[in-house]
């Protein structure tokens, strides 16, 4: 099989990349790091065996430069040495996610196989083409990198063996040893000696437990009849004991009943005996006892009532005797009551009189104060003579208003005058300031002059700009003239001969040097030849450069051009001169130098601008001065008007004052009083007059009150004297009317004698006595009526007592008793008889109820009649002991029976064999299933071990023999042979010593493994498929001699099968090329990845 | 006179079930009670059909030392018949011979007849004072009963329908122990009208006229074996005078064992297979008439499902998934076991042609399977680790050799492990 080329749609850095016409032998794919060597190798592996799964995107080489992930390999299926025609070519295409009729999609990408002739193929066809080699096999033997070559080194002993020989197990995705490992683990998990966790061991343990339970259950079940027998015997025992217990219980009950009945029996017997002993003369009628009791109660009540009524009568009579009355009070009772009613008014009058007198004193003091305030000569007469009526007061008010108005107007005039004078001062100050500023600006030229100057400055500025342009043009014209002159000067007179330029000579020398070095270092005649060719090419190129030649026509044309340039320069000079003249004129006007600078002109422009601003300000100030002068004139004329108005107002004030003085004198008002003061005087006089009037009213009220007091006093003295009291005593304390008087000079004073209070006290006392006497008279009348009633009741009670006594006598006679004591004895005996009869009846009922009827009852009665209670109690104790014994026996039997039942139940439970059998059967099934799997695993392991053993025995020697031959050739005589011992590879050196692979150097070991791969590949070829070798940098660890030897080996190998070598080292490319020459095989095709 | 009787056999009360793996407690309880529940169904049927008598032709209990519970429940059932005036005729078989074991039953109900073991016992059945049938019967004295007991029977010793009750192996059925062996002719020659036999668990009517020879099978299946699966019950025999009018089978089983076979050849994946299994199970369940079902399934055929099932744990997970999906069935539908009998998709012929490791392994396996001796000696070598005696003591069936089927499974297993393609290796 041969890979003839590939097309990469998109894979790592490649996109739309093609390689074709790969030869059947050796191809070297060369490129620096990152050029895509590993990518290409991964691509080839991926298309043939699938792309790695998505878990590691790094291994998948996602397309970095576009294109669909994947691509195509073109494969020639025929033997490599035979040339393949297009019609025999296979196309194997694999893309991620591709879906088509002939493709199979999987995680590894979708595969499409096209057979020679264009018909679609299947994955199986590809598998066939690849000789059933899997990815692992291909990687291990045919397509490997340096790292994979080195990885053999890191493995040891069995691992190396495993790696090498599992590689040869074509078609096995897993190595047999891996499978054996899997099976070993599976076998151990299922069954293992002395393991508790292995499935069979675990289930067997559980089964043992269940089987023991089954054994126990069966044993227990066999014991079941004995348990049942025991249980039944015990049940019978319990029945027997319960019978005995019942009998004992009945006896116990009987004796207990005898003891219980004995008190009733005894009570009945005693009652019967006593009944026989009771004697009564004759039968008493029913209710005798109650009748006697009622009569006795009635007698007792009647006596008590009579005694009580008698006590009431005597008490009322004693009270009546204690009440006393005074007949003399009856005559004055009405007068005293009348006085008593007026007494509060009288006391009120005395109190009012005191208050009025106090008020009068106060008002007198106010009047005195008011008169002294008016002046020293003011008294009651003068007070009443002055006219202070409302019209007079209104007139004074009018005078006052008039005078105030005139004075206010005068004050207004003063204020206006002052304000006007202030305004005039302000205007004058402003005018002075503006005039001063105006004088500062007034020297500036007028605006028209300034506008003219500014225009001139602008023109001067333009002229200066024009002069700069003119100067530039002049310089250009001079340059053109110079250039034309120079051109004319360098024009050759005839054509020049071509020469080799210096750069070409240098290049030739450089190439020659490099060529020499290359020849020495690389011994590469081809490279030297290429360099020589390159150098010669350069020489030719340099000589082919065009050589210059100048004609006479050209010289003439150049002269014409020079003349034109000179003419133009003259025009520029003249233009500049005219401009300078104009500038000088303007400069003179502005007093500037004849050729002013731009800054001079700018300065002048700034000055003109400032002058324009000053001129505008001066004109504005002149206008303001005119306006202020007009304002000042107006203000001064107004000031004069105000002065005149004030003078007239002053005259009016003087006139009104004189008229007021005339009115005052006419009305008797004191001198020098203003109308305002006169108004106040009138007010004070009015107040003093009001005080005087109030004082007169109070004096009249005091006289009236004294009169009323005196009248009461007289009535009181009269009544007091009537009851025999000394009126002088009373008169001494009561003031007469003469003692109350109004002293007009001292403006009234009340003499309040203490005697007034004494009089009212006496009236009060007298009134109290009259009321007490009236109350005593009413009590006496009530008591007299009550005494009469009590006497009547006492009489009724006495009658009732007599009646009851008669009834009692009647009763005693009817009972035949001599007296009450005898009757009571009769009643007592009769009651006892009835009581005993009840006792007998009750006891008989109770005994009958407990004993019932029949023989047993009669026997019990007979037994009771014996009255042998001691024996009964003794029997009771004996039976109770029997019952205790029987109870204990019964309890024991019940416990035995319970245990027997429990055992019975336990056996029934134990003998629940079905559940246990089900469990056991489940476990057996599990064990059988596990054993079946165990057997399968054991047999499978056996098959693999046997096959592996046979495989190694049959195939290994051939592989080693082939590898040995190749290795001896590479080792240059140092190592002679490879051999296997106990499955491991060993090496025989030139001294016939056996060396382990571990003792070899890295490079030697790698050579050895390479040889083993070649051996394995030959072994694989026995199956009829020659797969290509794809190697990546496998020579780098070898010394030069070994590397050459290996390269030669590879070259030889390439005669039998296709070899693709990847390298980044140019020297490796050379080495391979040389090796092909030495091995006499066709040179390799070199593909430079850099060129892609 | 018309009357009817029931013929049942092989009650195997408290019977251990075979081939039932670990089950949940509910199902374990149902299994424990299944044989007794089936017996209760039998008594209910007798009462409901108002039969004249019930014949139980041997193997009442599963073993001589059967549990107390089974005996007490058996007695309770007979008492119900006795109370209803229905006679019972019981013969002991090889599982409950008279001389072995014991009886927790101290006293049989009045209308119960347990046949003696030393001679054929003859009982007459009367209805309303008229003798309608004569029942002949004999019990096994011991388990290993090798005598042809059928020869002891002789007709013409009574009136009415002549019935023989015997636990025996007619025609030496190789699937059952050869106890009380006899031939059909032996039975025919005895001169009876109806042979009520027991011992063979798969019901069959060996002869349907003069005389009728009938095995009713057991009343409750005990495993998923063909003879134990499917409907189980008893025959109700309608009689008119001495003529058998009909023999009708009535199912009595409390739990039914079934075994289904599903091919995966046309099924692309596991869900498809599971759907197919569930459909089949639902169909069986609907046919079982409100019975619990214990179901085994064998998966056969070849296809992609084989690869899925070959993966570690997949079969168990599928079984669990089926159990989960049938959790709503009441009474239950229990998936007992799945048997993976599928074949791989490997092209063995192609592998054989390849001169590589797989080809050599297949060649080696072919050689082993071709040579029985070689296989036998290899088996001994392979099974040397097996604690055979211990397993046998525990009642675990251990094959002496690795069977050809297992060798073949091992070969396929080895090939699959070797050739198992990882995704990245797919060409």
Interface residues (C-beta under 8 A of the other chain):
Chain A: X48 X49 X50 X51 X52 X53 X106 X107 X108 X111 X123 X126 X127 X130 X132 X134 X135 X136 X169 X170 X171 X172 X173 X174 X176 X179 X182 X183 X191 X193 X204 X207 X208 X211 X217 X218 X221 X222 X224 X225 X228 X907 X908 X911 X912 X913 X914 X915 X917 X918 X919 X920 X921 X922 X923 X924 X925 X926 X927 X928 X931 X932 X935 X936 X937 X938 X939 X940 X941 X942 X943 X944 X946 X947 X948 X950 X951 X1022 X1023
Chain B: X14 X15 X16 X17 X18 X19 X20 X21 X22 X23 X28 X29 X31 X32 X33 X35 X65 X66 X67 X68 X69 X70 X72 X102 X104 X106 X337 X351 X354 X355 X356 X357 X358 X359 X360 X361 X364 X365 X368 X378 X382 X383 X385 X386 X387 X390 X391 X394 X395 X396 X397 X398 X399 X402 X406 X407 X409 X410 X411 X413 X414 X417 X418 X419 X420 X421 X422 X423 X424 X425 X426 X427
